[in-house]
Amino acid sequence: MTLLAFSTSSEMLSVALFSDSQLIKEENHFLGLKHSEKLLPTIKDILGVSSFSLKDIDAFAVDVGPGSFTGLRIGLATLKGLTFGERKKVIGVLSLDALAENVNSLSEVSLRTEVRAKTLVCPVIDAKQERVYSAIYEITKSGRLKRKIDYSVIKIKDLLKKLNRQGGSPRRIQKTIFLGDGLEKYQDFIARAKKDVSFLPRKFWFPYASVIAKLGLERLKRGKSDDINSLSPRYLIPPIK
């Protein structure tokens, strides 16, 4: 299985190529939402240096948001162009799932098993007007992420109230890990309002194509894919199963 993945939902453009579940190449560019100028050249570059062609691609995985609406439209329009007239599998991955999965790429989050089971992960994407796109995940003993609170657009203060209700006994939840570009505005507010929090470095605030590919491959292994004709930007409607 050869899969090409890309993300255009944030200021970072990310493109990755996987073959047989192994990362072949990934490129990440901070463009300030000028993805239309760089997406196709980046795809061409990755395929060229990796000695692959579009004909070799079996499936595509794409970030479908939430995030920059213009960026998402560019990504989906490009995907539809690349797959036009071809029988390729396509997978839409939500930005929040990809962000949350970033915790598994950090050695500093390699916590003891008994601590991991008491850790929540909370990605926050700025949605303006003191609101964020968010969801709440727990890290299971096996290290996988399980979504506890569904995707939502929510005021930051109300999100913190939800998190406090998740804690219950202080012994149950030891830490909440935050990441995402919403921290640009709200990190100080969160730190003042909530105890036992950890903020991931800025480089982990963005949905990486390699992570989107990983989540896409997991869905493909379960026999799941999406209809290219109905795939559209996702703004916190019912979750992809």
Secondary structure, DSSP 8 states (H G I E B T S, - for coil): -EEEEEE-SSSEEEEEEEETTEEEEEEEEE-SS-HHHHHHHHHHHHHHHTT--GGG--EEEEE--SS-HHHHHHHHHHHHHHHTTS--EEEEE-HHHHHHHGGGG-GGG---HHHHTTEEEEEEEE-STTEEEEEEEEE-TTS-EEEEEEEEEEEHHHHHHHHHHHH-STTT--EEEEESTTHHHHHHHHHHH-SSEEE--GGGSS--HHHHHHHHHHHHHTT--B-TTT----SS-S---
